[in-house]
């Protein structure tokens, strides 16, 4: 199961323009981290960690996902299950539609594995 | 004993460590899947804290650790501040560990129940309990839970430090600590030689029950979040992916780089540095080339050399 999740996240991460994929547990603890430049993603991870706690409440309200548009990237926050959230950081060169489709696919794989 | 790699037993220990630096000095934990993440097991004569909230499996961890040694001919003592001998045996039986009764009958396992409130000077009393009630020196000690001693000890840190020191001189200890997952960072944790954190979020999903290794003094350890389950018959089983295990395995492909650095250090007369590089070589688990780190070490140490 763990391998299947890792494999699926690796596939998403290998798409062109994807800077990082992080699977968070709902309490803000990263479970799987894939980052092109870990040092540059680190600062963003601190910010994301605090976002997770807000996401928990929103998941309960039925939140399907959220996108933050930053100057150099897009951050896609996608609840994958009751206790996990997938965060994808896509650079400006990433294909928006392809990224969205692949995020959805990855989320469904994670949900199938962890639930 | 030769410095060759040995293959593992049922607990998967020592697969990646050399005989000289591990087998003689490490104690298999008995927790399936954990030893590979901490380089082979707990270091001998250390105090290892297992921290977690209610229902995370701390008592199971302690029992499993004790049984691992008992089933290999070691002696163990469980000092419980909550459960009686009868309750512990009943619980072990419910997990399918029926041999526990034989170990008690044969005198290999001693289960002692005490209440924290009854202990006036915990550091002396724990030492006395082990000496008087066990008779011989146990290889494995389980304190379950340490929380009682911690809360009833008036002088806090000093008292715990004394307890830990006494325990280190006696055997290898697992002490459990009742703590919510966001409050594990207290005195016992920073006095301990290793800290394992067990969490249970209660959503009923894969990553609800997870194990994290916070520290292991003197050993490298995996830094991931590892899901675990408590299975009847087996006990705690930690599930790490191959990629996670790979990150903790010793990497031999950079031996030439280390050897070259050791040679250079020797040429410069930096004998201590040479020895330190040898230790670094024996513990290198990273996939990256160590050249940059080694160059930094040599450059820095070269500056410190006195020019008389």
Contacts between the chains, C-beta under 8 A, distances in Angstrom:
chain1	res1	chain2	res2	distance
A	1	B	206	6.4
A	1	B	239	8.0
A	2	B	206	7.9
A	2	B	227	7.0
A	2	B	239	6.0
A	2	B	240	7.5
A	2	B	241	4.3
A	2	B	244	8.0
A	3	B	241	5.3
A	3	B	242	6.7
A	6	B	241	5.5
A	6	B	243	6.0
A	25	B	201	7.3
A	25	B	207	5.2
A	25	B	210	7.5
A	25	B	225	6.9
A	26	B	201	7.2
A	26	B	203	7.7
A	27	B	181	7.6
A	27	B	182	8.0
A	27	B	201	6.8
A	29	B	210	7.8
A	29	B	212	7.9
A	29	B	225	5.7
A	30	B	225	7.3
A	31	B	207	5.7
A	31	B	224	7.8
A	31	B	225	5.0
A	81	B	203	7.9
A	81	B	205	5.7
A	82	B	203	4.6
A	82	B	204	7.9
A	82	B	205	6.0
A	83	B	201	5.8
A	83	B	203	4.1
A	83	B	205	4.8
A	83	B	207	6.1
A	83	B	208	6.0
A	84	B	205	7.2
A	84	B	207	6.2
A	113	B	206	6.5
A	114	B	205	4.7
A	114	B	206	3.9
A	114	B	207	6.1
A	115	B	205	5.8
A	115	B	206	7.8
